[in-house]
């Protein structure tokens, strides 16, 4: 801790040193370092937020990105040189059913299970360096050339092997439980979804065959918006809305303005229509898959 001199003993040199140290500390607290391991690039966050030029050109915030606190790294800053590699390998922690933790990367890499969560970020950083080519790739565990001979095993390496075995056994049992639950839920949901599809299609047919003007009344217009849809629903890539050969993409907004329907209700009707149309689409796919002959 720096000792404070009295005003009577303070010299010009000490005062200059004081201002210099304060300025250095102020600048240091405003610098942010790239989270990529081994990268020492920094930028001045205060000047970046204010839109002012940084104290030094190399501290410019141009091209930097901020990573949210929900990420494995706990948040941080990424320099322009490493934005692509970090975003391509965004990772999240995964809690395993046996009380262990692992890391799942966007590239489908998964770290060996760990008993302490503090090991996850170092493993991810090592994976980043390997992906960037700054570290050699880790040897594949099942490769016989990398297996430890019996004479070289220790209690620690033997424990690690059995830990992997128990992790695999736990994953196998969990996978069986999940598969069983999926089958039960599928068998319960499919009949209900197919029944809802039949009901919605019958109601849609009944509405479209009715001679009334469904755009004249606000409630009728909202029913049509959800069950039939005021907009064109052609999803072909080469289709262009022209308001002549199709209903266009502004029909619902026109109805909303005609009946003074609030914007949030208009958007909600559009969302409800999407859910109805998507449910019917999925139900048709299930029917099609169920009618296909099974391979022996």
N, C-alpha and C positions, 0 to 999 in steps of 0.2 A: 504494500500500500504506500503510495507516494505521500511523504510528509508535507504538510502545509506550512509554509513560512509565514511569519507575521508580516503585516504591511510595512512595518519599519525596516525589516530585513530583506524584503522582496526586491530583487534587482530586475533590470530591463531584460537580461538574458533569461531569467527564470520565468518572467511573464511571457516572453516569446515562446519558450518551450511549452508553457501551459497551453497557450492557444494552439500550438502545433499538435500536441497530444490530443486535445479536445477535437480538433478537426479530423485527425486520423481516426479516432474512435467513432466519430459521427459517420465518416465515410464507410468504415468497416461494417457498422451495423446496417448500412443500406445496401451492401453488396450481397448478391445472391450467386451461389456457385452451381454449376450444372450438376445434376444428380447422377449423370453417367459416370461410373467408376473410372478413375484415372484422369478425368477431364477437369482442368483447372480454370476454364473460362468463367468469367463473372460479368454481371451487369449491375448497373446502379438503379435499384428499384424506385427510389424516391424521384429521381429526375425523369424516369420513364413514366411514372404515374402523373407527374406534373406536366409532362410534355416538353421539359427543358432538355437541352443538350447535357450529356453526362460530364463529370469532371475530367474524364479522359476518354478519348475516342474509342478505346478498346472496351470500355464499359457500356457501350450502347446496348439498348434492349431490343433492337430490331431483330425480328425473327425468333425471339425467345418464346417459349410456351410454358404454361403453368399446369402442373399435374395436381388433380384434386386430392384431398386428404383421405378419400376412401380407397385409394390405390394401395398396393402392397408397400410401396415406398413411404407411405404416410404423407404424400404430397411433396412437391418440390418444383424445381425449375429446370427446363431443358434448353440447352443452347441450340442454335440453328444446325450445328454440325451433327447433332445426335437426335433431332426430332423424329426422323424417319425410323431409326433403329429402335428407339424406345417405344414409340407408338405401335410398331409392328410386334413388339414383345411385351405388351401390357399384361400384367399378371395379377392374379387375385389369390388370397389365401383360401384354402379349403380345409375345413375340419372333417377329419375322417371318423367313422363310427367307433373306432377303437381308442379314442382319446389322443390320436396323433394329428399332425398337421402336414400339409403339403402345399405346393405352389402349382397353379395351373396357368400356363402362359397362352397368349393368343395364338401362338404357333403350334399349340397342342403339346408342347413340352411339359412334363410333370416332374417335379423334384421327388427324390426318395422321401418317404414319410419321416417326420421328425417328432421327437417328444417335446421339444421346446420351440415355441413359435419364433423366438429371436434368431433362429437359424435360417428363416425363410428368405429374408432380404439378402443376406450374403450369397445364398444359393442362386437367387435370381440375378444378382449382379455378376456372378461368375458365368451364368448362362448368357447374359448380355455380352460379356467380353468374348465368349466363345462364338456367339452369333456374329460379332463384329470382326472375327478373325484375329483378335488380339491374344487369345488363349487357344491352345490345341483342344479339340473336342474330347470330351470325357470318354473313356473306353466303355463299350457296351458290356453290361454286367453278364448277360448269358454267354458271351463269347468265351469259349474254353481257353483261349490264349491269355485271357486276363483273370482267370480264376486262380485263387490263392491255393498253392499246394498244401496238403495236410501238414507237412513239416513246418510250414511258415505261419500257420494259423496261431492266433492268440485267443485268449478268453474274449477280448473285445471284438475281434473279427468274427468269432463264432456267434457271439451274441447278436451282432449286426445281421448275420445271415438268418438266424432264427426270428429276429424282429421282422425281416422282410417276408419270411414265410408266414408269420402270424398276420401281418398286414394283408398279404394276398388271400389268406383264408378268410379274414374278416370281409374283404372286398367281395370275395366270391359269394359268401352268404348274403351280404347286403344286396348284391346284384340279383340273386334268386328271389329275395323278398320284394325288391322293387318290380321285377318282372311279374311276379305273382299278383302284386297289387295293381299293376297296369292292366293285366288281363281281366281281373275282376271289374275294375272301373270301366274298361272298354266294353265288356259284356253288359254292364248296366247302362252305360251312356248311349250306346249305338241304337237300341230300340227306341229310346226317348227322342234322340235326334232325328231318326227316320220318321217317327210319328209327327214330330213338329214340322218337318219338311212337308209331309203330306197335307197337314192342316194349313200351313202357310200358302202352299201352292193352290189349294182349293179356295182359300179366301181371296187370294190374288186374282184367280180366274173369275170368281163371283163379282169382284169389284170392277174389273175391266169390262165385263159384259153388261154392267148396269148402265142405263141410258142417262143417268143424271150427270150434271156438270160438277165434277169433283173439285173443280177449282173455284167454285162460287162461294163455298162456305169454308170458314177457317178450319174447323174441326175436320171436315171431309178432306180438305187439302193436306192436313198433317197426316191423316190416315193413308192417303195416297202416297205421300212422301216416304212413309215407312214401309208400306207393303208393296208398292209398285215402283215408286221413284219418279221424280220429275225430271231428273237429268239422264242423259245418255249413259249407259253402262257398258258400252262396247270397249273392251280392253285390248283389242288388236293393236299391234305396234304401228301399223300403217294407217290407222283410222284417224281422221281429222274431223273434229266437231265443226259443223257449218250451219246448224240451226235449220237446215233444209231436209237433208237426208236422215237426220237424227234429232233427238230432243235437245242437243247442245249440252253445255255444262253450266248454264246460268238459270235453268228453269226453276230450281228451288229458291234461289235468291229473288227471282221475279215474283213468285208466289208469296214469299215473305214480305216483300215491299207492298204487294197488293193488299194484304191483310194486316199490315203493321205488326207482323210477328217479330218479337225481339231477336236480335242477332244470336244470342246464346241459345234460344229455342230452335232457331233455324239450323245452327250448327249441330245441336243435339239430334234433331230429326235426321240430318245427314249421317250422323254416326250410327243411329238406330237402323237406318236403311242399310248401311254397310254390314252391320252385324247380321241382319236378317238375310241379306243376299249371300254373305259368306257362309252362314250356317247351311243354307240350301245347297251351296256349291260343295261344301265338305260332305254333306249327306249323299249327294250324287256320286262323289268320288268313292265313298264307302260302298255304295250299291254297285258301282262299276267294278271295283276290286273284288267284291263278293261274288259277282257273276262270272269272273274269269276262271277258266279251268285250271285246277291245281296241277302242278307238275309232279310226276311220280318220283 
